[in-house]
Amino acid sequence: MEWDLEWDLGWDCALPYIDYVYDDLDRVRHIAMSTSMSTNLDTKQYPVTHTEAEWRKILTPEQYHIMRKHGTERPGSCALNYEKRAGTFYCAGCGQKLFVSKTKFESGTGWPSFNDPEPGAVETSTDSSYGMVRTEVHCSRCGSHLGHVFEDGPPPTHLRYCINGVAMNFKPQ
């Protein structure tokens, strides 16, 4: 089994990608994630809940891996990264309105980036996986993992919500 560590270490959001490509590492990743990530998602009761079997039916395998197992899509792999039309981005797990297109910007990271979510749409928790501390972003309605937020975005918030494109659906205006 081989992977390009230089590529993986070059993207601050992409480290979990190794686990997505190599499904045989899923068990190892799951153990590491369960001990190092905040357990807030596992203990909080969200308005929208499903069993693991129901989530697997609702979501595609890639969405399930990212949204329910805290994975990351490969940078530049999702069409929503290139979406330029006016419209709204919704959670693929529950349909909650997450971001509007006027808050989207090109960050150069390969993931859709926004500087401000819709009020109350997302929550955050501490993610200390992969030897670093980041702020995870998840849907406030169903708890699904969306991505991470960083403090290097444009004014006025100076935040960059780095979101997995497959975790969202887009509806043009």
GUTI-718750 format. One record per atom (N, C-alpha, C, CB): x, y, z; atom name. Coordinates in steps of 0.2 Angstrom, whole numbers, plus 2048, in hexadecimal, padded with zeros to 3 digits. Glycine has a CB too. Layout:
<kolmars>
   X   Y   Z name
   X   Y   Z   CA
...
</kolmars>
This chain:
<kolmars>
   X   Y   Z name
 804 7FA 800    N
 800 800 800   CA
 804 806 800    C
 7FB 800 806   CB
 803 80B 7FB    N
 807 811 7FB   CA
 803 817 7FA    C
 80C 811 7F5   CB
 805 81D 7FD    N
 802 823 7FC   CA
 807 828 7FC    C
 7FD 824 802   CB
 805 82E 7FA    N
 80A 834 7F9   CA
 809 838 7FF    C
 808 838 7F3   CB
 80E 837 804    N
 80E 83B 80A   CA
 80F 842 809    C
 813 838 80F   CB
 813 844 804    N
 814 84B 803   CA
 80D 84E 801    C
 819 84C 7FE   CB
 80A 84B 7FD    N
 803 84E 7FA   CA
 7FE 84E 800    C
 800 849 7F5   CB
 7FE 849 804    N
 7F9 848 80A   CA
 7FB 84E 80F    C
 7F9 842 80D   CB
 801 84F 811    N
 803 853 816   CA
 803 85B 813    C
 80A 852 818   CB
 802 85B 80D    N
 802 862 80A   CA
 7FB 865 80A    C
 804 862 803   CB
 7F6 862 80C    N
 7EF 865 80D   CA
 7ED 864 814    C
 7EA 861 808   CB
 7EB 869 817    N
 7E9 869 81E   CA
 7E3 865 81F    C
 7E9 870 821   CB
 7DF 865 81A    N
 7D8 862 81B   CA
 7D8 85B 818    C
 7D3 866 817   CB
 7DD 859 815    N
 7DD 853 811   CA
 7E0 84C 814    C
 7E1 853 80B   CB
 7E3 84D 81A    N
 7E6 847 81D   CA
 7E1 841 81E    C
 7E8 849 824   CB
 7DB 842 81F    N
 7D6 83C 820   CA
 7D5 838 819    C
 7D0 83E 822   CB
 7D7 83B 813    N
 7D7 838 80D   CA
 7DA 831 80C    C
 7DA 83D 807   CB
 7DF 830 810    N
 7E3 82A 810   CA
 7DE 824 812    C
 7E9 82A 814   CB
 7DA 826 817    N
 7D5 821 819   CA
 7CF 820 814    C
 7D2 823 820   CB
 7CE 824 810    N
 7C8 824 80B   CA
 7CB 81F 805    C
 7C6 82A 808   CB
 7D1 820 803    N
 7D3 81C 7FE   CA
 7D5 815 800    C
 7DA 81F 7FB   CB
 7D7 814 806    N
 7D9 80E 808   CA
 7D4 80B 80D    C
 7E0 80D 80B   CB
 7CF 808 80B    N
 7C9 806 80F   CA
 7CB 801 814    C
 7C3 803 80B   CB
 7D1 7FE 813    N
 7D3 7F9 818   CA
 7D6 7FC 81E    C
 7D8 7F4 815   CB
 7D7 803 81E    N
 7D9 807 824   CA
 7D4 809 828    C
 7DE 80C 822   CB
 7CD 808 825    N
 7C8 80B 828   CA
 7C7 80A 830    C
 7C1 809 825   CB
 7C8 803 832    N
 7C8 801 839   CA
 7CD 805 83D    C
 7C9 7FA 839   CB
 7D3 806 83A    N
 7D9 809 83E   CA
 7D7 811 83F    C
 7DF 809 83A   CB
 7D4 814 839    N
 7D2 81B 839   CA
 7CC 81C 83E    C
 7D0 81D 832   CB
 7C8 817 83E    N
 7C2 818 843   CA
 7C4 818 84A    C
 7BD 812 842   CB
 7C9 813 84C    N
 7CB 813 853   CA
 7CF 81A 854    C
 7D0 80D 853   CB
 7D3 81C 850    N
 7D7 822 851   CA
 7D2 828 852    C
 7DC 824 84B   CB
 7CD 828 84D    N
 7C8 82E 84E   CA
 7C4 82E 854    C
 7C4 82E 848   CB
 7C2 828 856    N
 7BE 827 85C   CA
 7C2 829 862    C
 7BB 820 85D   CB
 7C8 829 862    N
 7CC 82B 869   CA
 7CE 832 868    C
 7D2 826 86A   CB
 7CF 835 862    N
 7D2 83B 862   CA
 7CD 841 860    C
 7D7 83B 85D   CB
 7C7 83F 85D    N
 7C2 845 85C   CA
 7BE 846 861    C
 7BF 843 855   CB
 7BB 84C 862    N
 7B6 84D 867   CA
 7B0 848 866    C
 7B3 854 866   CB
 7AD 846 86C    N
 7A8 841 86C   CA
 7A1 845 86C    C
 7A8 83D 872   CB
 7A1 84C 86B    N
 79B 850 86B   CA
 796 84D 866    C
 79D 857 869   CB
 799 84B 860    N
 794 848 85A   CA
 791 842 85C    C
 798 847 854   CB
 794 83E 860    N
 792 837 862   CA
 78D 838 868    C
 798 833 864   CB
 78D 83D 86C    N
 789 83E 872   CA
 783 842 871    C
 78D 840 878   CB
 784 847 86D    N
 77F 84C 86C   CA
 779 849 869    C
 781 853 869   CB
 773 84B 86B    N
 76D 849 867   CA
 76B 84E 862    C
 767 847 86C   CB
 76B 84D 85C    N
 769 852 856   CA
 762 851 854    C
 76E 851 850   CB
 75F 856 852    N
 758 856 84F   CA
 757 851 84A    C
 756 85D 84D   CB
 75C 84F 846    N
 75B 84A 841   CA
 760 845 842    C
 75D 84D 839   CB
 75D 83F 844    N
 761 839 845   CA
 75F 833 841    C
 761 837 84D   CB
 764 82F 840    N
 763 828 83C   CA
 768 823 83F    C
 764 829 834   CB
 766 81D 83E    N
 76A 817 840   CA
 770 817 83A    C
 767 810 840   CB
 775 814 83C    N
 77B 813 837   CA
 778 810 831    C
 781 80F 83A   CB
 774 80B 831    N
 771 808 82B   CA
 76D 80D 827    C
 76D 802 82D   CB
 769 811 82A    N
 765 816 827   CA
 76A 81B 823    C
 760 81A 82B   CB
 76F 81E 827    N
 774 822 824   CA
 777 81F 81E    C
 779 824 829   CB
 779 819 81E    N
 77C 816 818   CA
 777 815 812    C
 77E 80E 81A   CB
 770 815 813    N
 76B 815 80E   CA
 76A 81C 80B    C
 765 812 810   CB
 76B 821 810    N
 769 828 80E   CA
 76F 82B 80A    C
 768 82C 814   CB
 775 82A 80C    N
 77B 82D 809   CA
 77F 828 804    C
 780 82F 80F   CB
 783 82B 800    N
 787 826 7FC   CA
 78D 824 800    C
 78A 82A 7F5   CB
 790 81F 7FE    N
 796 81C 802   CA
 79B 822 803    C
 79A 817 7FE   CB
 79D 826 7FE    N
 7A1 82C 800   CA
 79E 831 805    C
 7A3 82F 7F9   CB
 798 832 804    N
 795 837 809   CA
 795 834 810    C
 78E 839 807   CB
 793 82D 810    N
 793 82A 817   CA
 79A 82A 81A    C
 791 823 816   CB
 79F 829 816    N
 7A6 829 819   CA
 7A8 830 81B    C
 7AB 827 813   CB
 7A6 835 817    N
 7A8 83C 819   CA
 7A4 83F 81F    C
 7A8 841 813   CB
 79D 83E 81E    N
 799 841 823   CA
 798 83D 829    C
 792 842 820   CB
 798 837 829    N
 797 833 82F   CA
 79D 830 832    C
 792 82D 82E   CB
 7A3 830 82F    N
 7A9 82D 831   CA
 7AF 832 831    C
 7AB 827 82D   CB
 7AD 838 830    N
 7B2 83E 830   CA
 7B7 83E 82B    C
 7B5 83E 837   CB
 7B5 83B 825    N
 7BA 83B 820   CA
 7BB 841 81C    C
 7B8 835 81B   CB
 7BF 841 817    N
 7C1 847 813   CA
 7C1 845 80C    C
 7C7 84B 815   CB
 7BE 849 807    N
 7BE 847 800   CA
 7C5 84A 7FD    C
 7B8 84B 7FC   CB
 7C7 847 7F8    N
 7CD 84A 7F4   CA
 7CC 851 7F2    C
 7CF 845 7EF   CB
 7D1 855 7F3    N
 7D0 85C 7F1   CA
 7CF 85D 7E9    C
 7D6 860 7F3   CB
 7CA 861 7E7    N
 7C9 862 7E0   CA
 7C4 85D 7DD    C
 7CF 863 7DD   CB
 7C2 858 7E1    N
 7BE 853 7DE   CA
 7B7 854 7DE    C
 7BF 84C 7E3   CB
 7B4 859 7E1    N
 7AD 85A 7E1   CA
 7AB 860 7DD    C
 7AB 85B 7E9   CB
 7A6 85F 7D9    N
 7A4 865 7D5   CA
 7A2 86B 7D9    C
 79E 862 7D1   CB
 79F 86A 7DF    N
 79D 870 7E3   CA
 7A3 875 7E4    C
 79A 86E 7E9   CB
 7A9 872 7E4    N
 7AF 877 7E5   CA
 7AF 87C 7DF    C
 7B5 873 7E5   CB
 7AC 87A 7D9    N
 7AC 87F 7D3   CA
 7A6 882 7D2    C
 7AE 87B 7CD   CB
 7A1 881 7D7    N
 79A 884 7D6   CA
 79B 88C 7D7    C
 795 881 7DB   CB
 798 890 7D2    N
 799 897 7D2   CA
 792 89A 7D2    C
 79D 89A 7CC   CB
 78C 896 7D1    N
 786 899 7D0   CA
 783 89C 7D7    C
 781 894 7CD   CB
 77F 8A0 7D7    N
 77B 8A3 7DD   CA
 777 89D 7DF    C
 777 8A9 7DC   CB
 777 89C 7E6    N
 772 897 7E8   CA
 774 895 7F0    C
 773 890 7E4   CB
 772 88F 7F2    N
 772 88D 7F9   CA
 775 886 7F9    C
 76C 88D 7FC   CB
 77A 885 7FE    N
 77D 87E 7FF   CA
 779 87B 805    C
 784 87F 800   CB
 777 875 805    N
 773 872 80A   CA
 777 86B 80C    C
 76C 870 807   CB
 776 869 812    N
 779 863 815   CA
 776 85D 811    C
 777 862 81D   CB
 77A 859 80F    N
 778 853 80B   CA
 775 84E 810    C
 77E 850 807   CB
 776 84E 816    N
 773 849 81B   CA
 76C 84B 81D    C
 777 849 821   CB
 76A 852 81D    N
 764 853 820   CA
 760 859 81C    C
 765 855 827   CB
 764 85C 818    N
 761 862 814   CA
 761 869 817    C
 75A 860 813   CB
 764 869 81D    N
 765 870 820   CA
 769 875 81C    C
 768 86F 827   CB
 767 87B 81C    N
 76A 880 818   CA
 770 882 81C    C
 766 887 817   CB
 776 881 818    N
 77D 882 81C   CA
 780 889 81A    C
 781 87C 81A   CB
 781 88A 813    N
 784 890 811   CA
 781 893 80B    C
 78C 88E 80F   CB
 781 899 809    N
 77F 89C 803   CA
 785 89E 7FF    C
 77B 8A3 805   CB
 784 89E 7F8    N
 789 89F 7F4   CA
 78D 8A5 7F5    C
 787 89F 7ED   CB
 78A 8AB 7F7    N
 78E 8B1 7F8   CA
 793 8B1 7FD    C
 789 8B7 7FA   CB
 793 8AB 802    N
 798 8AA 807   CA
 79E 8A6 804    C
 795 8A8 80D   CB
 79D 8A3 7FE    N
 7A2 89E 7FB   CA
 7A8 8A2 7F8    C
 79F 899 7F6   CB
 7AE 8A0 7F9    N
 7B4 8A3 7F6   CA
 7B9 89D 7F4    C
 7B7 8A8 7FA   CB
 7BD 89F 7EF    N
 7C2 89B 7ED   CA
 7C8 89B 7F1    C
 7C4 89C 7E5   CB
 7C9 896 7F5    N
 7CF 895 7FA   CA
 7D5 892 7F7    C
 7CD 892 800   CB
 7D5 88F 7F1    N
 7DA 88B 7EF   CA
 7DC 885 7F2    C
 7E0 890 7EF   CB
 7D8 882 7F6    N
 7D9 87C 7FA   CA
 7D6 876 7F6    C
 7D6 87D 801   CB
 7D1 877 7F2    N
 7CE 871 7EF   CA
 7C8 86F 7F2    C
 7D3 86C 7EF   CB
 7C6 873 7F7    N
 7BF 871 7FA   CA
 7BB 878 7FA    C
 7C0 86F 801   CB
 7B4 877 7F9    N
 7B0 87D 7FA   CA
 7B1 881 800    C
 7A9 87B 7F9   CB
 7B2 887 800    N
 7B4 88B 806   CA
 7AF 891 806    C
 7BB 88E 805   CB
 7AD 892 80D    N
 7A8 897 80E   CA
 7AB 89B 814    C
 7A1 894 810   CB
 7A9 8A2 815    N
 7AB 8A5 81A   CA
 7A6 8A6 820    C
 7AE 8AC 818   CB
 7A0 8A4 81F    N
 79A 8A5 824   CA
 795 8A0 822    C
 798 8AC 823   CB
 793 89C 827    N
 78D 897 826   CA
 787 89B 828    C
 78E 891 82B   CB
 781 898 826    N
 77B 89A 828   CA
 77A 89A 82F    C
 775 896 824   CB
 777 89F 832    N
 776 89F 83A   CA
 773 898 83D    C
 772 8A5 83C   CB
 777 896 841    N
 775 88F 845   CA
 776 889 841    C
 76E 890 847   CB
 778 889 83B    N
 779 884 836   CA
 77E 87F 838    C
 779 886 82F   CB
 784 881 83B    N
 789 87D 83C   CA
 78B 87D 843    C
 78F 87E 837   CB
 78E 878 846    N
 791 878 84C   CA
 799 876 84B    C
 78E 874 851   CB
 79D 877 850    N
 7A4 875 850   CA
 7A6 871 856    C
 7A8 87B 850   CB
 7AB 86D 855    N
 7AE 869 85B   CA
 7B5 869 859    C
 7AB 862 85B   CB
 7B9 867 85E    N
 7C0 866 85D   CA
 7C2 85F 85A    C
 7C4 867 864   CB
 7C6 860 855    N
 7C9 85A 852   CA
 7D0 859 853    C
 7C7 85A 84A   CB
 7D2 855 857    N
 7DA 854 858   CA
 7DD 84E 855    C
 7DB 854 860   CB
 7D9 84C 84F    N
 7DC 846 84C   CA
 7E2 848 847    C
 7D6 843 847   CB
 7E6 843 845    N
 7EB 843 840   CA
 7F1 848 843    C
 7E9 846 83A   CB
 7F2 848 84A    N
 7F7 84C 84D   CA
 7F6 854 84C    C
 7FD 84A 849   CB
 7F0 856 84B    N
 7EF 85D 84B   CA
 7E9 85F 84E    C
 7F0 860 844   CB
 7E8 865 850    N
 7E1 867 853   CA
 7DE 86C 84E    C
 7E2 86B 85A   CB
 7D8 86A 84C    N
 7D4 86E 848   CA
 7CD 86F 84A    C
 7D4 86B 840   CB
 7C9 873 847    N
 7C2 874 849   CA
 7BE 871 844    C
 7C1 87C 84A   CB
 7BB 86C 846    N
 7B6 868 842   CA
 7AF 86C 841    C
 7B5 861 844   CB
 7AC 86C 83B    N
 7A6 86F 83A   CA
 7A1 869 839    C
 7A6 874 834   CB
 79B 869 83C    N
 796 864 83A   CA
 78F 867 83A    C
 796 85E 840   CB
 78B 864 837    N
 784 867 836   CA
 780 867 83D    C
 780 862 831   CB
 77D 86C 83F    N
 77A 86D 845   CA
 774 869 846    C
 779 874 847   CB
 771 867 840    N
 76B 863 840   CA
 76B 85C 840    C
 767 865 83A   CB
 771 859 83D    N
 771 852 83D   CA
 778 84F 83F    C
 770 84F 836   CB
 77D 854 841    N
 783 852 843   CA
 788 850 83E    C
 782 84D 849   CB
 787 850 838    N
 78B 84D 833   CA
 791 852 832    C
 788 84D 82C   CB
 797 84E 831    N
 79E 852 830   CA
 79D 855 82A    C
 7A4 84D 831   CB
 79F 85C 82A    N
 79F 860 823   CA
 7A6 861 821    C
 79B 866 824   CB
 7AB 863 826    N
 7B2 865 824   CA
 7B5 868 82A    C
 7B2 86A 81E   CB
 7B9 86D 829    N
 7BC 871 82F   CA
 7BC 878 82D    C
 7C3 86F 82F   CB
 7BD 87C 833    N
 7BD 884 832   CA
 7C4 886 834    C
 7B7 887 836   CB
 7C7 88B 831    N
 7CD 88D 832   CA
 7CD 895 832    C
 7D2 88B 82D   CB
 7D2 898 836    N
 7D1 89F 837   CA
 7D6 8A3 832    C
 7D4 8A1 83E   CB
 7D5 8A1 82B    N
 7D9 8A4 826   CA
 7D5 8A6 820    C
 7DF 89F 824   CB
 7CF 8A8 821    N
 7CA 8AA 81C   CA
 7CA 8B1 81B    C
 7C3 8A7 81E   CB
 7C6 8B3 816    N
 7C6 8BA 814   CA
 7C1 8BE 819    C
 7C3 8BB 80D   CB
 7C2 8C5 819    N
 7BD 8C9 81D   CA
 7B6 8C8 81B    C
 7BF 8D1 81D   CB
 7B1 8C9 81F    N
 7B2 8CC 826   CA
 7B3 8C7 82B    C
 7AC 8D0 827   CB
 7B2 8C1 82A    N
 7B2 8BC 82F   CA
 7B9 8B9 830    C
 7AE 8B6 82E   CB
 7BD 8B9 82B    N
 7C4 8B6 82B   CA
 7C4 8AF 82D    C
 7C8 8BA 831   CB
 7BE 8AC 82B    N
 7BE 8A4 82C   CA
 7BD 8A1 825    C
 7B8 8A3 830   CB
 7C0 89B 825    N
 7BF 897 81F   CA
 7BC 890 821    C
 7C6 896 81B   CB
 7B6 88F 81F    N
 7B3 889 820   CA
 7B4 885 81A    C
 7AB 88A 821   CB
 7B9 880 81B    N
 7BB 87B 816   CA
 7B7 875 816    C
 7C3 879 817   CB
 7B2 875 811    N
 7AD 870 812   CA
 7AD 86B 80C    C
 7A6 873 811   CB
 7AC 864 80E    N
 7AC 85F 809   CA
 7A6 860 805    C
 7AC 858 80D   CB
 7A7 860 7FE    N
 7A2 862 7F9   CA
 79C 85C 7FA    C
 7A4 862 7F3   CB
 79E 856 7FA    N
 799 851 7FA   CA
 795 851 800    C
 79C 84A 7FA   CB
 796 855 805    N
 792 855 80B   CA
 78D 85A 80A    C
 797 858 811   CB
 78C 85D 804    N
 787 863 803   CA
 784 861 7FC    C
 78B 869 803   CB
 77E 864 7FC    N
 77A 864 7F6   CA
 779 86C 7F4    C
 773 861 7F6   CB
 779 86D 7EE    N
 779 874 7EC   CA
 772 875 7E8    C
 77F 876 7E7   CB
 76F 87B 7EA    N
 768 87D 7E6   CA
 769 884 7E3    C
 762 87C 7EB   CB
 76A 884 7DC    N
 76B 88B 7DA   CA
 764 88F 7DB    C
 76C 88B 7D2   CB
 766 896 7DB    N
 760 89B 7DC   CA
 75B 89B 7D6    C
 763 8A2 7DD   CB
</kolmars>
